[in-house]
Amino acid sequence: MLDQQTKQQIKQSFPEIKPQIQQRFPDLQEQDLSQAQSDPDLLVRTIAKRSGQDESQVEQQFVQLVQMSGR
């Protein structure tokens, strides 16, 4: 589960990181991405389930995306 700070950063930087999320996880639907703005943990779980990755691996990728966005 993402910590509160990371959740907030994802919410704030979502418009900037959305293209990278779509690129890394092309199986995501627009509905999945829309839910992410209000509940990043749900998106992490969805990606983990569809990709077969561990939730912790997906979380790390989100942390990297947020760091790259400069937030």
PQR file of N, CA, C, O and H, with PARSE charges and radii, in Angstrom:
ATOM      1  N   MET A   1       0.843  -1.178   0.000 -0.4000 1.5000
ATOM      2  CA  MET A   1       0.000   0.000   0.000 -0.0000 2.0000
ATOM      3  C   MET A   1       0.892   1.245   0.000  0.5500 1.7000
ATOM      4  O   MET A   1       1.870   1.333   0.742 -0.5500 1.4000
ATOM      5  N   LEU A   2       0.531   2.184  -0.838 -0.4000 1.5000
ATOM      6  CA  LEU A   2       1.301   3.421  -0.941 -0.0000 2.0000
ATOM      7  C   LEU A   2       1.163   4.259   0.321  0.5500 1.7000
ATOM      8  O   LEU A   2       0.108   4.275   0.955 -0.5500 1.4000
ATOM      9  H   LEU A   2      -0.264   2.112  -1.441  0.4000 1.0000
ATOM     10  N   ASP A   3       2.236   4.954   0.680 -0.4000 1.5000
ATOM     11  CA  ASP A   3       2.134   5.847   1.832 -0.0000 2.0000
ATOM     12  C   ASP A   3       1.371   7.110   1.420  0.5500 1.7000
ATOM     13  O   ASP A   3       1.208   7.392   0.233 -0.5500 1.4000
ATOM     14  H   ASP A   3       3.094   4.940   0.166  0.4000 1.0000
ATOM     15  N   GLN A   4       0.914   7.852   2.411 -0.4000 1.5000
ATOM     16  CA  GLN A   4       0.075   9.027   2.150 -0.0000 2.0000
ATOM     17  C   GLN A   4       0.783  10.063   1.280  0.5500 1.7000
ATOM     18  O   GLN A   4       0.164  10.660   0.399 -0.5500 1.4000
ATOM     19  H   GLN A   4       1.046   7.622   3.375  0.4000 1.0000
ATOM     20  N   GLN A   5       2.047  10.275   1.516 -0.4000 1.5000
ATOM     21  CA  GLN A   5       2.798  11.270   0.753 -0.0000 2.0000
ATOM     22  C   GLN A   5       2.855  10.881  -0.731  0.5500 1.7000
ATOM     23  O   GLN A   5       2.653  11.722  -1.607 -0.5500 1.4000
ATOM     24  H   GLN A   5       2.550   9.791   2.232  0.4000 1.0000
ATOM     25  N   THR A   6       3.126   9.624  -0.997 -0.4000 1.5000
ATOM     26  CA  THR A   6       3.201   9.161  -2.381 -0.0000 2.0000
ATOM     27  C   THR A   6       1.832   9.247  -3.046  0.5500 1.7000
ATOM     28  O   THR A   6       1.731   9.644  -4.207 -0.5500 1.4000
ATOM     29  H   THR A   6       3.290   8.941  -0.286  0.4000 1.0000
ATOM     30  N   LYS A   7       0.778   8.878  -2.317 -0.4000 1.5000
ATOM     31  CA  LYS A   7      -0.576   8.999  -2.868 -0.0000 2.0000
ATOM     32  C   LYS A   7      -0.861  10.436  -3.267  0.5500 1.7000
ATOM     33  O   LYS A   7      -1.377  10.699  -4.354 -0.5500 1.4000
ATOM     34  H   LYS A   7       0.861   8.555  -1.374  0.4000 1.0000
ATOM     35  N   GLN A   8      -0.525  11.353  -2.389 -0.4000 1.5000
ATOM     36  CA  GLN A   8      -0.761  12.771  -2.666 -0.0000 2.0000
ATOM     37  C   GLN A   8       0.047  13.224  -3.889  0.5500 1.7000
ATOM     38  O   GLN A   8      -0.458  13.958  -4.738 -0.5500 1.4000
ATOM     39  H   GLN A   8      -0.106  11.139  -1.507  0.4000 1.0000
ATOM     40  N   GLN A   9       1.280  12.787  -3.966 -0.4000 1.5000
ATOM     41  CA  GLN A   9       2.124  13.159  -5.101 -0.0000 2.0000
ATOM     42  C   GLN A   9       1.565  12.596  -6.413  0.5500 1.7000
ATOM     43  O   GLN A   9       1.601  13.266  -7.445 -0.5500 1.4000
ATOM     44  H   GLN A   9       1.690  12.190  -3.277  0.4000 1.0000
ATOM     45  N   ILE A  10       1.056  11.380  -6.369 -0.4000 1.5000
ATOM     46  CA  ILE A  10       0.463  10.785  -7.568 -0.0000 2.0000
ATOM     47  C   ILE A  10      -0.752  11.593  -7.997  0.5500 1.7000
ATOM     48  O   ILE A  10      -0.928  11.899  -9.176 -0.5500 1.4000
ATOM     49  H   ILE A  10       1.026  10.835  -5.531  0.4000 1.0000
ATOM     50  N   LYS A  11      -1.584  11.933  -7.026 -0.4000 1.5000
ATOM     51  CA  LYS A  11      -2.780  12.708  -7.350 -0.0000 2.0000
ATOM     52  C   LYS A  11      -2.414  14.063  -7.961  0.5500 1.7000
ATOM     53  O   LYS A  11      -3.034  14.502  -8.929 -0.5500 1.4000
ATOM     54  H   LYS A  11      -1.442  11.685  -6.068  0.4000 1.0000
ATOM     55  N   GLN A  12      -1.421  14.707  -7.399 -0.4000 1.5000
ATOM     56  CA  GLN A  12      -1.019  16.028  -7.883 -0.0000 2.0000
ATOM     57  C   GLN A  12      -0.346  15.966  -9.252  0.5500 1.7000
ATOM     58  O   GLN A  12      -0.544  16.850 -10.086 -0.5500 1.4000
ATOM     59  H   GLN A  12      -0.917  14.351  -6.612  0.4000 1.0000
ATOM     60  N   SER A  13       0.435  14.939  -9.479 -0.4000 1.5000
ATOM     61  CA  SER A  13       1.196  14.863 -10.730 -0.0000 2.0000
ATOM     62  C   SER A  13       0.528  13.971 -11.775  0.5500 1.7000
ATOM     63  O   SER A  13       1.109  13.711 -12.829 -0.5500 1.4000
ATOM     64  H   SER A  13       0.596  14.220  -8.801  0.4000 1.0000
ATOM     65  N   PHE A  14      -0.674  13.508 -11.495 -0.4000 1.5000
ATOM     66  CA  PHE A  14      -1.309  12.536 -12.377 -0.0000 2.0000
ATOM     67  C   PHE A  14      -1.384  12.975 -13.835  0.5500 1.7000
ATOM     68  O   PHE A  14      -1.061  12.180 -14.718 -0.5500 1.4000
ATOM     69  H   PHE A  14      -1.146  13.720 -10.639  0.4000 1.0000
ATOM     70  N   PRO A  15      -1.800  14.216 -14.125 -0.5600 1.5000
ATOM     71  CA  PRO A  15      -1.844  14.609 -15.544  0.2800 2.0000
ATOM     72  C   PRO A  15      -0.477  14.498 -16.236  0.5500 1.7000
ATOM     73  O   PRO A  15      -0.399  14.220 -17.433 -0.5500 1.4000
ATOM     74  N   GLU A  16       0.579  14.716 -15.477 -0.4000 1.5000
ATOM     75  CA  GLU A  16       1.929  14.649 -16.037 -0.0000 2.0000
ATOM     76  C   GLU A  16       2.419  13.210 -16.209  0.5500 1.7000
ATOM     77  O   GLU A  16       3.116  12.901 -17.175 -0.5500 1.4000
ATOM     78  H   GLU A  16       0.515  14.941 -14.505  0.4000 1.0000
ATOM     79  N   ILE A  17       2.057  12.340 -15.280 -0.4000 1.5000
ATOM     80  CA  ILE A  17       2.575  10.969 -15.328 -0.0000 2.0000
ATOM     81  C   ILE A  17       1.643   9.998 -16.042  0.5500 1.7000
ATOM     82  O   ILE A  17       2.033   8.866 -16.325 -0.5500 1.4000
ATOM     83  H   ILE A  17       1.491  12.591 -14.495  0.4000 1.0000
ATOM     84  N   LYS A  18       0.428  10.422 -16.335 -0.4000 1.5000
ATOM     85  CA  LYS A  18      -0.536   9.533 -16.992 -0.0000 2.0000
ATOM     86  C   LYS A  18       0.015   8.941 -18.293  0.5500 1.7000
ATOM     87  O   LYS A  18      -0.130   7.738 -18.508 -0.5500 1.4000
ATOM     88  H   LYS A  18       0.111  11.342 -16.105  0.4000 1.0000
ATOM     89  N   PRO A  19       0.643   9.737 -19.173 -0.5600 1.5000
ATOM     90  CA  PRO A  19       1.187   9.132 -20.404  0.2800 2.0000
ATOM     91  C   PRO A  19       2.232   8.046 -20.133  0.5500 1.7000
ATOM     92  O   PRO A  19       2.284   7.041 -20.842 -0.5500 1.4000
ATOM     93  N   GLN A  20       3.057   8.248 -19.111 -0.4000 1.5000
ATOM     94  CA  GLN A  20       4.064   7.237 -18.771 -0.0000 2.0000
ATOM     95  C   GLN A  20       3.402   5.974 -18.205  0.5500 1.7000
ATOM     96  O   GLN A  20       3.850   4.857 -18.465 -0.5500 1.4000
ATOM     97  H   GLN A  20       3.014   9.064 -18.535  0.4000 1.0000
ATOM     98  N   ILE A  21       2.341   6.167 -17.434 -0.4000 1.5000
ATOM     99  CA  ILE A  21       1.605   5.011 -16.897 -0.0000 2.0000
ATOM    100  C   ILE A  21       1.025   4.214 -18.055  0.5500 1.7000
ATOM    101  O   ILE A  21       1.123   2.987 -18.086 -0.5500 1.4000
ATOM    102  H   ILE A  21       1.977   7.075 -17.222  0.4000 1.0000
ATOM    103  N   GLN A  22       0.418   4.921 -19.008 -0.4000 1.5000
ATOM    104  CA  GLN A  22      -0.168   4.246 -20.165 -0.0000 2.0000
ATOM    105  C   GLN A  22       0.896   3.519 -20.982  0.5500 1.7000
ATOM    106  O   GLN A  22       0.644   2.440 -21.520 -0.5500 1.4000
ATOM    107  H   GLN A  22       0.339   5.917 -18.982  0.4000 1.0000
ATOM    108  N   GLN A  23       2.073   4.107 -21.072 -0.4000 1.5000
ATOM    109  CA  GLN A  23       3.152   3.491 -21.842 -0.0000 2.0000
ATOM    110  C   GLN A  23       3.675   2.233 -21.145  0.5500 1.7000
ATOM    111  O   GLN A  23       3.912   1.211 -21.790 -0.5500 1.4000
ATOM    112  H   GLN A  23       2.278   4.983 -20.635  0.4000 1.0000
ATOM    113  N   ARG A  24       3.853   2.314 -19.833 -0.4000 1.5000
ATOM    114  CA  ARG A  24       4.377   1.162 -19.086 -0.0000 2.0000
ATOM    115  C   ARG A  24       3.355   0.040 -18.952  0.5500 1.7000
ATOM    116  O   ARG A  24       3.706  -1.138 -18.894 -0.5500 1.4000
ATOM    117  H   ARG A  24       3.661   3.144 -19.309  0.4000 1.0000
ATOM    118  N   PHE A  25       2.080   0.431 -18.903 -0.4000 1.5000
ATOM    119  CA  PHE A  25       1.008  -0.543 -18.665 -0.0000 2.0000
ATOM    120  C   PHE A  25      -0.078  -0.376 -19.729  0.5500 1.7000
ATOM    121  O   PHE A  25      -1.151   0.153 -19.440 -0.5500 1.4000
ATOM    122  H   PHE A  25       1.795   1.388 -18.949  0.4000 1.0000
ATOM    123  N   PRO A  26       0.195  -0.825 -20.957 -0.5600 1.5000
ATOM    124  CA  PRO A  26      -0.728  -0.586 -22.066  0.2800 2.0000
ATOM    125  C   PRO A  26      -2.080  -1.297 -21.945  0.5500 1.7000
ATOM    126  O   PRO A  26      -3.016  -0.954 -22.667 -0.5500 1.4000
ATOM    127  N   ASP A  27      -2.198  -2.269 -21.054 -0.4000 1.5000
ATOM    128  CA  ASP A  27      -3.461  -2.990 -20.897 -0.0000 2.0000
ATOM    129  C   ASP A  27      -4.500  -2.219 -20.084  0.5500 1.7000
ATOM    130  O   ASP A  27      -5.647  -2.651 -19.971 -0.5500 1.4000
ATOM    131  H   ASP A  27      -1.438  -2.548 -20.467  0.4000 1.0000
ATOM    132  N   LEU A  28      -4.103  -1.092 -19.524 -0.4000 1.5000
ATOM    133  CA  LEU A  28      -5.033  -0.326 -18.701 -0.0000 2.0000
ATOM    134  C   LEU A  28      -6.120   0.324 -19.549  0.5500 1.7000
ATOM    135  O   LEU A  28      -5.879   0.781 -20.666 -0.5500 1.4000
ATOM    136  H   LEU A  28      -3.171  -0.741 -19.616  0.4000 1.0000
ATOM    137  N   GLN A  29      -7.299   0.350 -18.991 -0.4000 1.5000
ATOM    138  CA  GLN A  29      -8.431   1.023 -19.619 -0.0000 2.0000
ATOM    139  C   GLN A  29      -8.477   2.467 -19.114  0.5500 1.7000
ATOM    140  O   GLN A  29      -7.904   2.786 -18.073 -0.5500 1.4000
ATOM    141  H   GLN A  29      -7.494  -0.021 -18.083  0.4000 1.0000
ATOM    142  N   GLU A  30      -9.148   3.315 -19.843 -0.4000 1.5000
ATOM    143  CA  GLU A  30      -9.308   4.703 -19.412 -0.0000 2.0000
ATOM    144  C   GLU A  30     -10.018   4.773 -18.054  0.5500 1.7000
ATOM    145  O   GLU A  30      -9.708   5.630 -17.227 -0.5500 1.4000
ATOM    146  H   GLU A  30      -9.614   3.056 -20.689  0.4000 1.0000
ATOM    147  N   GLN A  31     -10.962   3.872 -17.838 -0.4000 1.5000
ATOM    148  CA  GLN A  31     -11.686   3.813 -16.562 -0.0000 2.0000
ATOM    149  C   GLN A  31     -10.721   3.531 -15.404  0.5500 1.7000
ATOM    150  O   GLN A  31     -10.848   4.116 -14.329 -0.5500 1.4000
ATOM    151  H   GLN A  31     -11.214   3.176 -18.510  0.4000 1.0000
ATOM    152  N   ASP A  32      -9.763   2.639 -15.630 -0.4000 1.5000
ATOM    153  CA  ASP A  32      -8.770   2.333 -14.600 -0.0000 2.0000
ATOM    154  C   ASP A  32      -7.980   3.585 -14.243  0.5500 1.7000
ATOM    155  O   ASP A  32      -7.728   3.864 -13.071 -0.5500 1.4000
ATOM    156  H   ASP A  32      -9.660   2.164 -16.504  0.4000 1.0000
ATOM    157  N   LEU A  33      -7.597   4.328 -15.265 -0.4000 1.5000
ATOM    158  CA  LEU A  33      -6.811   5.539 -15.042 -0.0000 2.0000
ATOM    159  C   LEU A  33      -7.631   6.618 -14.348  0.5500 1.7000
ATOM    160  O   LEU A  33      -7.104   7.359 -13.518 -0.5500 1.4000
ATOM    161  H   LEU A  33      -7.802   4.102 -16.217  0.4000 1.0000
ATOM    162  N   SER A  34      -8.894   6.709 -14.674 -0.4000 1.5000
ATOM    163  CA  SER A  34      -9.766   7.698 -14.024 -0.0000 2.0000
ATOM    164  C   SER A  34      -9.886   7.419 -12.533  0.5500 1.7000
ATOM    165  O   SER A  34      -9.883   8.343 -11.719 -0.5500 1.4000
ATOM    166  H   SER A  34      -9.322   6.107 -15.347  0.4000 1.0000
ATOM    167  N   GLN A  35      -9.991   6.152 -12.180 -0.4000 1.5000
ATOM    168  CA  GLN A  35     -10.087   5.770 -10.767 -0.0000 2.0000
ATOM    169  C   GLN A  35      -8.794   6.077 -10.019  0.5500 1.7000
ATOM    170  O   GLN A  35      -8.809   6.310  -8.810 -0.5500 1.4000
ATOM    171  H   GLN A  35      -9.993   5.401 -12.841  0.4000 1.0000
ATOM    172  N   ALA A  36      -7.703   6.077 -10.725 -0.4000 1.5000
ATOM    173  CA  ALA A  36      -6.397   6.273 -10.091 -0.0000 2.0000
ATOM    174  C   ALA A  36      -6.279   7.641  -9.446  0.5500 1.7000
ATOM    175  O   ALA A  36      -5.602   7.793  -8.429 -0.5500 1.4000
ATOM    176  H   ALA A  36      -7.691   5.888 -11.707  0.4000 1.0000
ATOM    177  N   GLN A  37      -6.920   8.619 -10.019 -0.4000 1.5000
ATOM    178  CA  GLN A  37      -6.810   9.959  -9.461 -0.0000 2.0000
ATOM    179  C   GLN A  37      -7.394  10.018  -8.059  0.5500 1.7000
ATOM    180  O   GLN A  37      -6.892  10.758  -7.212 -0.5500 1.4000
ATOM    181  H   GLN A  37      -7.470   8.495 -10.845  0.4000 1.0000
ATOM    182  N   SER A  38      -8.435   9.258  -7.804 -0.4000 1.5000
ATOM    183  CA  SER A  38      -9.030   9.279  -6.469 -0.0000 2.0000
ATOM    184  C   SER A  38      -8.492   8.168  -5.568  0.5500 1.7000
ATOM    185  O   SER A  38      -8.532   8.295  -4.344 -0.5500 1.4000
ATOM    186  H   SER A  38      -8.843   8.656  -8.491  0.4000 1.0000
ATOM    187  N   ASP A  39      -7.991   7.083  -6.158 -0.4000 1.5000
ATOM    188  CA  ASP A  39      -7.512   5.949  -5.356 -0.0000 2.0000
ATOM    189  C   ASP A  39      -6.307   5.285  -6.030  0.5500 1.7000
ATOM    190  O   ASP A  39      -6.459   4.277  -6.719 -0.5500 1.4000
ATOM    191  H   ASP A  39      -7.959   6.980  -7.152  0.4000 1.0000
ATOM    192  N   PRO A  40      -5.118   5.845  -5.832 -0.5600 1.5000
ATOM    193  CA  PRO A  40      -3.922   5.252  -6.448  0.2800 2.0000
ATOM    194  C   PRO A  40      -3.687   3.796  -6.043  0.5500 1.7000
ATOM    195  O   PRO A  40      -3.163   3.015  -6.836 -0.5500 1.4000
ATOM    196  N   ASP A  41      -4.068   3.422  -4.819 -0.4000 1.5000
ATOM    197  CA  ASP A  41      -3.881   2.030  -4.385 -0.0000 2.0000
ATOM    198  C   ASP A  41      -4.687   1.069  -5.256  0.5500 1.7000
ATOM    199  O   ASP A  41      -4.229  -0.032  -5.562 -0.5500 1.4000
ATOM    200  H   ASP A  41      -4.494   4.056  -4.174  0.4000 1.0000
ATOM    201  N   LEU A  42      -5.875   1.484  -5.649 -0.4000 1.5000
ATOM    202  CA  LEU A  42      -6.699   0.645  -6.509 -0.0000 2.0000
ATOM    203  C   LEU A  42      -6.009   0.426  -7.849  0.5500 1.7000
ATOM    204  O   LEU A  42      -6.023  -0.685  -8.378 -0.5500 1.4000
ATOM    205  H   LEU A  42      -6.247   2.378  -5.400  0.4000 1.0000
ATOM    206  N   LEU A  43      -5.418   1.452  -8.389 -0.4000 1.5000
ATOM    207  CA  LEU A  43      -4.700   1.313  -9.655 -0.0000 2.0000
ATOM    208  C   LEU A  43      -3.505   0.371  -9.500  0.5500 1.7000
ATOM    209  O   LEU A  43      -3.246  -0.450 -10.380 -0.5500 1.4000
ATOM    210  H   LEU A  43      -5.407   2.355  -7.958  0.4000 1.0000
ATOM    211  N   VAL A  44      -2.787   0.485  -8.399 -0.4000 1.5000
ATOM    212  CA  VAL A  44      -1.652  -0.412  -8.144 -0.0000 2.0000
ATOM    213  C   VAL A  44      -2.133  -1.860  -8.120  0.5500 1.7000
ATOM    214  O   VAL A  44      -1.519  -2.734  -8.733 -0.5500 1.4000
ATOM    215  H   VAL A  44      -2.997   1.152  -7.685  0.4000 1.0000
ATOM    216  N   ARG A  45      -3.230  -2.110  -7.415 -0.4000 1.5000
ATOM    217  CA  ARG A  45      -3.770  -3.477  -7.341 -0.0000 2.0000
ATOM    218  C   ARG A  45      -4.210  -3.972  -8.727  0.5500 1.7000
ATOM    219  O   ARG A  45      -3.963  -5.123  -9.087 -0.5500 1.4000
ATOM    220  H   ARG A  45      -3.729  -1.401  -6.917  0.4000 1.0000
ATOM    221  N   THR A  46      -4.858  -3.098  -9.493 -0.4000 1.5000
ATOM    222  CA  THR A  46      -5.327  -3.467 -10.829 -0.0000 2.0000
ATOM    223  C   THR A  46      -4.149  -3.820 -11.735  0.5500 1.7000
ATOM    224  O   THR A  46      -4.176  -4.829 -12.440 -0.5500 1.4000
ATOM    225  H   THR A  46      -5.058  -2.163  -9.200  0.4000 1.0000
ATOM    226  N   ILE A  47      -3.120  -2.982 -11.709 -0.4000 1.5000
ATOM    227  CA  ILE A  47      -1.937  -3.237 -12.537 -0.0000 2.0000
ATOM    228  C   ILE A  47      -1.264  -4.539 -12.111  0.5500 1.7000
ATOM    229  O   ILE A  47      -0.887  -5.351 -12.957 -0.5500 1.4000
ATOM    230  H   ILE A  47      -3.098  -2.162 -11.136  0.4000 1.0000
ATOM    231  N   ALA A  48      -1.114  -4.738 -10.817 -0.4000 1.5000
ATOM    232  CA  ALA A  48      -0.473  -5.959 -10.319 -0.0000 2.0000
ATOM    233  C   ALA A  48      -1.240  -7.197 -10.777  0.5500 1.7000
ATOM    234  O   ALA A  48      -0.645  -8.185 -11.207 -0.5500 1.4000
ATOM    235  H   ALA A  48      -1.420  -4.079 -10.130  0.4000 1.0000
ATOM    236  N   LYS A  49      -2.547  -7.132 -10.680 -0.4000 1.5000
ATOM    237  CA  LYS A  49      -3.376  -8.271 -11.064 -0.0000 2.0000
ATOM    238  C   LYS A  49      -3.257  -8.565 -12.560  0.5500 1.7000
ATOM    239  O   LYS A  49      -3.120  -9.722 -12.957 -0.5500 1.4000
ATOM    240  H   LYS A  49      -3.030  -6.329 -10.330  0.4000 1.0000
ATOM    241  N   ARG A  50      -3.307  -7.535 -13.377 -0.4000 1.5000
ATOM    242  CA  ARG A  50      -3.274  -7.733 -14.829 -0.0000 2.0000
ATOM    243  C   ARG A  50      -1.887  -8.074 -15.353  0.5500 1.7000
ATOM    244  O   ARG A  50      -1.751  -8.811 -16.330 -0.5500 1.4000
ATOM    245  H   ARG A  50      -3.418  -6.595 -13.054  0.4000 1.0000
ATOM    246  N   SER A  51      -0.858  -7.539 -14.705 -0.4000 1.5000
ATOM    247  CA  SER A  51       0.499  -7.740 -15.216 -0.0000 2.0000
ATOM    248  C   SER A  51       1.210  -8.940 -14.598  0.5500 1.7000
ATOM    249  O   SER A  51       2.204  -9.426 -15.136 -0.5500 1.4000
ATOM    250  H   SER A  51      -0.968  -6.941 -13.912  0.4000 1.0000
ATOM    251  N   GLY A  52       0.697  -9.411 -13.470 -0.4000 1.5000
ATOM    252  CA  GLY A  52       1.356 -10.506 -12.781 -0.0000 2.0000
ATOM    253  C   GLY A  52       2.519 -10.053 -11.915  0.5500 1.7000
ATOM    254  O   GLY A  52       3.219 -10.878 -11.326 -0.5500 1.4000
ATOM    255  H   GLY A  52      -0.111  -9.016 -13.033  0.4000 1.0000
ATOM    256  N   GLN A  53       2.727  -8.741 -11.835 -0.4000 1.5000
ATOM    257  CA  GLN A  53       3.794  -8.205 -10.984 -0.0000 2.0000
ATOM    258  C   GLN A  53       3.320  -8.128  -9.541  0.5500 1.7000
ATOM    259  O   GLN A  53       2.121  -8.084  -9.265 -0.5500 1.4000
ATOM    260  H   GLN A  53       2.159  -8.071 -12.313  0.4000 1.0000
ATOM    261  N   ASP A  54       4.269  -8.113  -8.642 -0.4000 1.5000
ATOM    262  CA  ASP A  54       3.987  -7.868  -7.233 -0.0000 2.0000
ATOM    263  C   ASP A  54       3.505  -6.432  -7.061  0.5500 1.7000
ATOM    264  O   ASP A  54       3.946  -5.539  -7.783 -0.5500 1.4000
ATOM    265  H   ASP A  54       5.243  -8.149  -8.866  0.4000 1.0000
ATOM    266  N   GLU A  55       2.606  -6.207  -6.112 -0.4000 1.5000
ATOM    267  CA  GLU A  55       2.160  -4.841  -5.835 -0.0000 2.0000
ATOM    268  C   GLU A  55       3.342  -3.953  -5.466  0.5500 1.7000
ATOM    269  O   GLU A  55       3.374  -2.777  -5.829 -0.5500 1.4000
ATOM    270  H   GLU A  55       2.247  -6.933  -5.525  0.4000 1.0000
ATOM    271  N   SER A  56       4.310  -4.508  -4.748 -0.4000 1.5000
ATOM    272  CA  SER A  56       5.469  -3.698  -4.345 -0.0000 2.0000
ATOM    273  C   SER A  56       6.281  -3.251  -5.561  0.5500 1.7000
ATOM    274  O   SER A  56       6.827  -2.148  -5.567 -0.5500 1.4000
ATOM    275  H   SER A  56       4.284  -5.463  -4.453  0.4000 1.0000
ATOM    276  N   GLN A  57       6.362  -4.096  -6.586 -0.4000 1.5000
ATOM    277  CA  GLN A  57       7.067  -3.713  -7.814 -0.0000 2.0000
ATOM    278  C   GLN A  57       6.335  -2.571  -8.521  0.5500 1.7000
ATOM    279  O   GLN A  57       6.960  -1.625  -9.001 -0.5500 1.4000
ATOM    280  H   GLN A  57       5.918  -4.992  -6.581  0.4000 1.0000
ATOM    281  N   VAL A  58       5.024  -2.666  -8.579 -0.4000 1.5000
ATOM    282  CA  VAL A  58       4.222  -1.626  -9.220 -0.0000 2.0000
ATOM    283  C   VAL A  58       4.352  -0.322  -8.429  0.5500 1.7000
ATOM    284  O   VAL A  58       4.487   0.753  -9.015 -0.5500 1.4000
ATOM    285  H   VAL A  58       4.516  -3.435  -8.190  0.4000 1.0000
ATOM    286  N   GLU A  59       4.310  -0.420  -7.110 -0.4000 1.5000
ATOM    287  CA  GLU A  59       4.465   0.777  -6.269 -0.0000 2.0000
ATOM    288  C   GLU A  59       5.796   1.463  -6.549  0.5500 1.7000
ATOM    289  O   GLU A  59       5.864   2.687  -6.653 -0.5500 1.4000
ATOM    290  H   GLU A  59       4.200  -1.293  -6.634  0.4000 1.0000
ATOM    291  N   GLN A  60       6.854   0.663  -6.669 -0.4000 1.5000
ATOM    292  CA  GLN A  60       8.182   1.234  -6.946 -0.0000 2.0000
ATOM    293  C   GLN A  60       8.183   1.994  -8.272  0.5500 1.7000
ATOM    294  O   GLN A  60       8.798   3.054  -8.391 -0.5500 1.4000
ATOM    295  H   GLN A  60       6.799  -0.332  -6.584  0.4000 1.0000
ATOM    296  N   GLN A  61       7.499   1.451  -9.246 -0.4000 1.5000
ATOM    297  CA  GLN A  61       7.431   2.123 -10.542 -0.0000 2.0000
ATOM    298  C   GLN A  61       6.680   3.454 -10.422  0.5500 1.7000
ATOM    299  O   GLN A  61       7.042   4.436 -11.071 -0.5500 1.4000
ATOM    300  H   GLN A  61       6.999   0.590  -9.150  0.4000 1.0000
ATOM    301  N   PHE A  62       5.648   3.480  -9.601 -0.4000 1.5000
ATOM    302  CA  PHE A  62       4.919   4.729  -9.384 -0.0000 2.0000
ATOM    303  C   PHE A  62       5.789   5.752  -8.672  0.5500 1.7000
ATOM    304  O   PHE A  62       5.765   6.935  -9.010 -0.5500 1.4000
ATOM    305  H   PHE A  62       5.354   2.682  -9.074  0.4000 1.0000
ATOM    306  N   VAL A  63       6.550   5.307  -7.699 -0.4000 1.5000
ATOM    307  CA  VAL A  63       7.457   6.206  -6.987 -0.0000 2.0000
ATOM    308  C   VAL A  63       8.463   6.800  -7.975  0.5500 1.7000
ATOM    309  O   VAL A  63       8.744   7.998  -7.928 -0.5500 1.4000
ATOM    310  H   VAL A  63       6.570   4.345  -7.425  0.4000 1.0000
ATOM    311  N   GLN A  64       8.995   5.985  -8.850 -0.4000 1.5000
ATOM    312  CA  GLN A  64       9.935   6.462  -9.863 -0.0000 2.0000
ATOM    313  C   GLN A  64       9.291   7.496 -10.789  0.5500 1.7000
ATOM    314  O   GLN A  64       9.901   8.517 -11.110 -0.5500 1.4000
ATOM    315  H   GLN A  64       8.767   5.012  -8.888  0.4000 1.0000
ATOM    316  N   LEU A  65       8.066   7.226 -11.211 -0.4000 1.5000
ATOM    317  CA  LEU A  65       7.377   8.179 -12.091 -0.0000 2.0000
ATOM    318  C   LEU A  65       7.159   9.524 -11.401  0.5500 1.7000
ATOM    319  O   LEU A  65       7.333  10.580 -12.009 -0.5500 1.4000
ATOM    320  H   LEU A  65       7.571   6.397 -10.950  0.4000 1.0000
ATOM    321  N   VAL A  66       6.780   9.472 -10.133 -0.4000 1.5000
ATOM    322  CA  VAL A  66       6.559  10.713  -9.380 -0.0000 2.0000
ATOM    323  C   VAL A  66       7.876  11.453  -9.228  0.5500 1.7000
ATOM    324  O   VAL A  66       7.919  12.672  -9.391 -0.5500 1.4000
ATOM    325  H   VAL A  66       6.639   8.614  -9.639  0.4000 1.0000
ATOM    326  N   GLN A  67       8.939  10.746  -8.923 -0.4000 1.5000
ATOM    327  CA  GLN A  67      10.247  11.392  -8.780 -0.0000 2.0000
ATOM    328  C   GLN A  67      10.691  12.017 -10.090  0.5500 1.7000
ATOM    329  O   GLN A  67      11.264  13.107 -10.090 -0.5500 1.4000
ATOM    330  H   GLN A  67       8.904   9.755  -8.791  0.4000 1.0000
ATOM    331  N   MET A  68      10.439  11.353 -11.197 -0.4000 1.5000
ATOM    332  CA  MET A  68      10.822  11.890 -12.498 -0.0000 2.0000
ATOM    333  C   MET A  68      10.003  13.127 -12.854  0.5500 1.7000
ATOM    334  O   MET A  68      10.460  13.982 -13.612 -0.5500 1.4000
ATOM    335  H   MET A  68       9.974  10.468 -11.197  0.4000 1.0000
ATOM    336  N   SER A  69       8.793  13.219 -12.305 -0.4000 1.5000
ATOM    337  CA  SER A  69       7.948  14.376 -12.598 -0.0000 2.0000
ATOM    338  C   SER A  69       8.393  15.603 -11.803  0.5500 1.7000
ATOM    339  O   SER A  69       7.988  16.727 -12.099 -0.5500 1.4000
ATOM    340  H   SER A  69       8.422  12.524 -11.690  0.4000 1.0000
ATOM    341  N   GLY A  70       9.236  15.372 -10.786 -0.4000 1.5000
ATOM    342  CA  GLY A  70       9.763  16.480 -10.001 -0.0000 2.0000
ATOM    343  C   GLY A  70       8.858  16.940  -8.876  0.5500 1.7000
ATOM    344  O   GLY A  70       9.048  18.035  -8.348 -0.5500 1.4000
ATOM    345  H   GLY A  70       9.565  14.459 -10.545  0.4000 1.0000
ATOM    346  N   ARG A  71       7.888  16.141  -8.500 -0.4000 1.5000
ATOM    347  CA  ARG A  71       6.965  16.537  -7.412 -0.0000 2.0000
ATOM    348  C   ARG A  71       7.458  16.028  -6.088  0.5500 1.7000
ATOM    349  O   ARG A  71       6.820  16.259  -5.061 -0.5500 1.4000
ATOM    350  H   ARG A  71       7.734  15.251  -8.929  0.4000 1.0000
TER
END
